């Protein structure tokens, strides 16, 4: 059985890697550049 601290470190590591997953995926697909509509207020 893993020690309490080893288990905690593992949980934290997984949390950090998965946090913001939806935001990161959205940035990958849509990008961060503003649309022409936002830039030029057409």
LOTOR-190795 format. One record per residue (C-alpha): x, y, z. Coordinates in Angstrom, 2 decimals. Layout:
LOTOR-190795
<<X Y Z>>
...
***
This chain:
LOTOR-190795
<<0.00 0.00 0.00>>
<<1.29 3.48 -0.86>>
<<2.06 5.93 1.92>>
<<-0.30 8.79 2.58>>
<<2.12 11.41 1.26>>
<<2.88 9.42 -1.91>>
<<-0.84 9.08 -2.55>>
<<-1.39 12.80 -1.95>>
<<1.43 13.76 -4.31>>
<<-0.04 11.48 -6.99>>
<<-3.50 13.02 -6.58>>
<<-2.08 16.55 -6.79>>
<<-0.07 15.67 -9.89>>
<<-3.18 14.32 -11.62>>
<<-5.24 17.34 -10.54>>
<<-2.69 19.77 -11.99>>
<<-2.51 17.95 -15.29>>
<<-6.29 17.74 -15.72>>
<<-7.22 21.19 -14.41>>
<<-8.28 23.54 -17.18>>
<<-8.66 20.71 -19.66>>
<<-11.74 22.21 -21.32>>
<<-10.18 25.67 -21.51>>
<<-6.95 24.28 -22.99>>
<<-8.87 22.23 -25.55>>
<<-10.93 25.26 -26.55>>
<<-7.77 27.32 -27.03>>
<<-6.27 24.57 -29.18>>
<<-9.31 24.41 -31.46>>
<<-10.46 28.04 -31.54>>
<<-7.21 29.87 -30.83>>
<<-6.84 33.04 -28.81>>
<<-6.99 35.58 -31.65>>
<<-10.07 37.77 -31.43>>
<<-12.54 37.64 -34.27>>
<<-12.80 40.47 -36.80>>
<<-16.18 41.35 -35.28>>
<<-14.57 41.86 -31.86>>
<<-11.59 43.73 -33.25>>
<<-13.39 46.14 -35.56>>
<<-16.84 46.41 -33.91>>
<<-18.59 45.94 -37.23>>
***
